[in-house]
Amino acid sequence: MTSDVSAAAPGIAARFGLGRVRRVEPLAGAGRRNVAIETDAGSWVLRIGVAPETLGSDSHHLDSAVDVLRRERFFAAAIHETTRLAAPWPYEIDDSGELMRCPYAVMPKLPGVTPWWSEQRDWAAIGAALADAAAELHRQAWPAHGQWDPVTDDVAADDTSAADRYRALADDLTGRLARIEEPLDDESRQWIDEQLASMSGAAHPEPARLVHGDLVIGNVCLSERADRWAVTGVFDLENARIGDPEEDVVGRLWWSCYGDRPEAAARFASTYGRHHVFTPRLPGYLVVRMLGNWEFGRRNQFPWYGNARTFAEWAKPLHTAVIRMIDGVRS
């Protein structure tokens, strides 16, 4: 994809008034969908709608790619307009096919760095910064829970309960694992059911909040000033929706534990807990989010799970660590 962008970059820069192109280079992560474009006027990111290997030539694939970008644009605008967080804005989309075959978006490159767990940082301070950013993201109330609707380019209200929605997600992921010949074992199934059962008696959360959907360390930019970390931007909004903020919290917590940075998770939980009372829904959200990672990783044969042979063997220790942190905040 980088060679395609390099060839198209001068035309793209001219179309969107970005200045004269100096350098084009791929960015890590995001399924090889992001490319940095440096010009004499600033730094920009070009993002295509889907991973290059999944983009077909038929109109259905192209329409889907456009809708992924339109969803991101909607939520980038919402974050820009209703919070103090920086988001990729303005977010310009080109689906004409004139400069690149696939639909793409162009946006300013957010300032700061995206650290990784292997780096030596003050991870407790980063955990606090991430919690402050999450609280700001979730501060604004929305009228109803729902998903972005491509027909109206707005949020369509959905009164499906959290318990029913996450049960359906778990069933879908279980079916996908069976289709790739990685079916869940009985112990894992039973454990998932136990965690989801805790959601059935919990009331539907109100008011609704903007949920990023993948609020992990790789989707934020941070900066450090005077020994204090702050989030300088959030990006990768293709999974955003209007829902329960705890859906975002669980992703941040388990990823910190998975990255062997429990101090980041503990500080996140205690800091975010000043703004939010954790509910019995959290174990169910947590197990399904981890199941989604397991399905994605097994489907792509990523070496993420050490010697774990089953989902429960890998996920239970992380799940237990997160719940203990939450229990500590509650007490």
C-alpha positions in Angstrom: 0.0 0.0 0.0 2.8 2.4 0.7 4.0 2.4 -2.9 0.4 3.2 -4.0 0.2 6.1 -1.6 3.6 7.4 -2.6 2.5 7.5 -6.2 -0.7 9.2 -5.3 0.6 11.5 -2.5 1.3 14.6 -4.6 -2.2 14.5 -6.1 -3.7 13.9 -2.6 -1.7 16.7 -1.1 -2.9 19.0 -3.9 -6.5 17.9 -3.5 -6.7 18.7 0.2 -4.2 21.6 0.3 -1.6 19.8 2.4 1.5 21.4 1.0 4.4 19.9 -0.9 5.1 16.2 -0.1 8.5 15.5 1.5 8.2 12.0 2.8 5.7 9.1 2.9 6.1 6.2 5.3 3.9 3.4 6.7 2.8 3.5 10.3 2.8 0.5 12.6 -0.4 -1.4 13.5 -3.9 -0.9 12.2 -3.6 -3.7 9.7 -1.2 -1.7 7.5 -4.0 0.8 6.8 -2.2 4.0 7.9 0.5 5.9 6.1 2.2 9.1 7.3 2.6 11.9 4.8 5.0 14.7 5.7 4.7 18.0 3.8 6.3 21.4 4.1 3.0 22.5 5.8 2.7 19.7 8.5 2.2 16.0 9.2 -0.8 14.0 8.0 -2.2 10.5 8.1 -3.8 8.7 5.2 -6.0 5.8 6.2 -7.8 3.4 3.9 -11.1 1.9 4.9 -10.0 -1.8 5.3 -6.9 -3.8 5.4 -5.3 -4.0 1.9 -5.5 -7.8 1.7 -9.3 -7.8 2.4 -10.2 -5.1 -0.1 -11.9 -6.6 -3.2 -12.7 -4.9 -6.4 -16.5 -5.3 -6.2 -18.7 -2.4 -5.1 -19.8 -4.1 -1.9 -16.2 -4.1 -0.5 -15.8 -0.4 -1.6 -19.0 0.6 0.0 -18.1 -1.1 3.2 -14.7 0.7 3.2 -16.4 4.0 2.8 -18.8 3.3 5.7 -15.9 2.4 8.0 -14.4 5.8 7.2 -17.7 7.7 7.6 -18.3 6.1 11.0 -14.8 7.3 12.1 -15.5 10.8 10.7 -18.8 11.0 12.7 -17.2 10.1 16.0 -14.1 12.1 15.4 -16.4 15.1 14.9 -18.3 14.2 18.1 -15.1 14.0 20.1 -13.8 17.3 18.6 -17.1 19.1 19.4 -18.1 17.7 22.8 -14.9 16.9 24.6 -11.5 18.5 25.4 -9.7 15.6 23.8 -8.0 15.9 20.4 -9.3 13.6 17.7 -8.3 13.3 14.0 -10.1 16.4 12.8 -10.8 17.6 10.1 -11.3 14.1 8.7 -11.6 14.3 4.9 -12.8 11.3 2.8 -12.2 10.6 -0.9 -14.1 7.8 -2.5 -13.9 9.0 -6.0 -11.4 6.4 -7.1 -9.5 9.0 -9.1 -6.3 9.1 -7.1 -6.5 5.7 -5.3 -8.7 2.7 -6.2 -9.8 2.3 -2.5 -11.6 4.9 -0.4 -9.3 6.7 2.0 -9.3 9.5 4.5 -6.8 12.2 5.3 -6.5 13.8 8.7 -3.9 15.7 10.7 -1.3 13.5 12.5 -1.9 13.8 16.3 1.0 15.1 18.4 2.7 12.9 21.0 4.0 9.4 21.1 2.3 6.0 21.3 4.4 4.0 23.8 4.5 0.2 24.0 4.6 -2.0 27.1 8.2 -3.0 26.6 9.4 0.6 27.0 10.6 1.8 30.4 8.1 4.5 31.3 6.3 5.7 34.4 3.4 3.4 33.7 1.4 4.3 36.8 1.5 7.9 35.7 0.4 6.8 32.2 -2.4 4.8 33.7 -3.7 7.9 35.5 -3.5 10.0 32.3 -5.4 7.3 30.4 -8.1 7.3 33.1 -8.4 11.1 32.9 -8.8 10.9 29.2 -11.4 8.1 29.4 -13.4 10.1 32.0 -13.3 13.1 29.6 -14.4 11.0 26.7 -17.3 9.6 28.7 -18.3 12.9 30.3 -20.9 14.0 27.7 -24.3 12.3 28.0 -26.1 11.2 24.8 -29.9 10.7 24.4 -29.8 6.9 23.9 -27.6 3.9 23.3 -27.1 3.0 19.7 -24.9 2.4 16.7 -23.9 4.7 13.9 -26.4 4.4 10.9 -24.8 4.8 7.5 -28.2 5.8 6.0 -28.7 8.8 8.3 -25.1 9.4 9.3 -26.2 9.6 12.8 -26.8 7.3 15.8 -29.7 5.0 15.6 -31.2 4.2 19.0 -31.0 0.6 20.2 -32.8 -0.6 23.3 -31.2 -4.1 23.3 -30.0 -4.8 26.8 -26.3 -5.0 27.5 -26.8 -8.6 28.6 -28.5 -9.6 25.4 -26.1 -7.8 23.2 -23.0 -9.3 24.8 -24.6 -12.8 24.8 -25.1 -12.4 21.1 -21.5 -11.2 20.6 -20.2 -14.2 22.6 -22.3 -16.6 20.5 -21.1 -15.0 17.3 -17.4 -15.3 18.4 -17.9 -18.9 19.5 -19.3 -19.7 16.0 -16.4 -18.1 14.3 -14.0 -20.1 16.3 -15.8 -23.3 15.4 -15.6 -22.4 11.7 -11.8 -22.0 11.9 -11.5 -25.4 13.6 -10.7 -23.8 17.0 -13.9 -24.6 18.9 -14.2 -23.6 22.5 -13.8 -26.4 25.1 -16.5 -27.1 27.7 -14.6 -25.4 30.5 -14.2 -22.2 28.5 -17.9 -22.2 27.5 -19.0 -22.7 31.1 -16.7 -19.9 32.4 -18.0 -17.5 29.8 -21.6 -18.3 30.7 -20.9 -17.6 34.4 -19.4 -14.2 33.6 -22.3 -13.3 31.4 -24.8 -14.4 34.0 -23.7 -11.5 36.2 -25.1 -9.1 33.6 -28.6 -10.4 33.6 -29.7 -8.7 36.8 -28.0 -5.3 36.1 -30.1 -2.5 34.9 -29.5 -0.9 31.5 -27.0 1.9 32.1 -28.2 5.4 31.6 -27.3 8.0 30.5 -25.4 6.7 27.4 -21.9 7.8 26.6 -19.5 7.8 23.7 -17.6 4.5 23.7 -14.4 4.3 21.8 -14.7 0.6 21.4 -10.9 -0.2 21.4 -9.4 2.1 24.0 -6.1 0.4 24.2 -2.5 1.7 24.5 -2.0 1.6 20.7 -4.9 3.9 19.9 -3.8 7.0 21.9 -1.0 9.6 21.7 0.6 10.8 24.9 3.1 13.5 25.9 5.2 14.0 29.1 5.8 17.4 30.6 7.4 18.0 34.0 7.1 14.4 35.0 3.4 14.4 34.2 1.8 12.4 31.4 -1.2 13.5 29.4 -3.2 12.1 26.5 -2.8 14.3 23.5 -5.2 12.5 21.2 -7.3 9.4 20.5 -7.7 7.7 17.1 -8.9 4.5 15.4 -12.6 5.0 15.9 -14.1 2.4 13.7 -15.6 0.5 16.6 -17.0 3.5 18.3 -20.7 3.6 19.4 -22.9 5.1 22.0 -23.2 2.8 25.0 -21.9 2.0 28.5 -18.5 3.5 29.4 -17.5 0.3 31.1 -17.1 -1.3 27.7 -14.1 1.0 27.2 -12.7 0.5 30.7 -12.3 -3.3 30.4 -10.2 -3.0 27.3 -7.8 -0.6 29.0 -7.5 -2.8 32.1 -6.9 -6.2 30.6 -4.5 -4.9 28.0 -2.4 -3.3 30.8 -2.3 -6.6 32.6 -1.5 -8.5 29.4 1.4 -6.1 28.8 2.7 -7.0 32.2 2.1 -3.4 33.5 -0.3 -4.0 36.3 0.7 -0.6 37.8 -0.9 1.1 34.8 -4.1 -0.9 35.3 -4.3 -0.3 39.0 -3.8 3.4 38.7 -6.3 3.6 35.8 -8.9 1.7 37.9 -8.4 3.9 41.0 -8.3 7.2 39.0 -11.3 6.3 36.8 -13.2 5.1 39.9 -13.3 8.6 41.2 -15.7 9.4 38.3 -17.6 6.1 38.0 -19.1 3.4 40.2 -18.2 0.0 38.7 -21.2 -2.3 38.1 -21.8 -6.1 37.9 -21.8 -5.8 34.1 -18.0 -5.4 34.1 -17.0 -9.2 34.3 -19.3 -9.9 31.3 -17.9 -7.1 29.2 -14.4 -8.2 30.1 -14.7 -11.8 29.2 -16.3 -11.0 25.8 -13.7 -8.4 24.9 -11.0 -11.0 25.7 -12.9 -13.6 23.6 -12.9 -11.2 20.7 -9.1 -10.9 21.0 -8.8 -14.7 21.2 -10.8 -15.3 18.1 -8.9 -12.6 16.1 -5.5 -13.9 17.2 -6.3 -17.6 16.6 -7.8 -16.9 13.2 -4.7 -15.0 12.2 -2.4 -17.5 14.0 -0.7 -14.7 16.0 1.6 -15.9 18.8 -0.1 -13.9 21.5 -1.1 -16.6 24.0 2.1 -18.3 25.2 1.5 -22.0 25.9 -2.2 -21.6 26.6 -4.2 -24.4 25.0 -7.7 -23.0 25.7 -9.3 -19.7 26.0 -10.0 -20.2 29.8 -6.4 -21.1 30.4 -5.2 -17.9 28.9 -7.9 -15.5 29.9 -8.8 -16.5 33.5 -5.6 -15.2 35.1 -6.0 -11.8 33.4 -9.7 -11.7 34.1 -9.1 -12.5 37.8 -6.4 -9.8 38.1 -8.7 -7.1 36.7 -11.6 -8.0 38.9 -9.4 -7.9 42.0 -8.3 -4.4 41.0 -12.0 -3.3 40.6 -12.9 -4.9 43.9 -10.1 -3.0 45.5 -11.5 0.3 44.1 -15.0 -0.6 45.3 -13.8 -1.3 48.8 
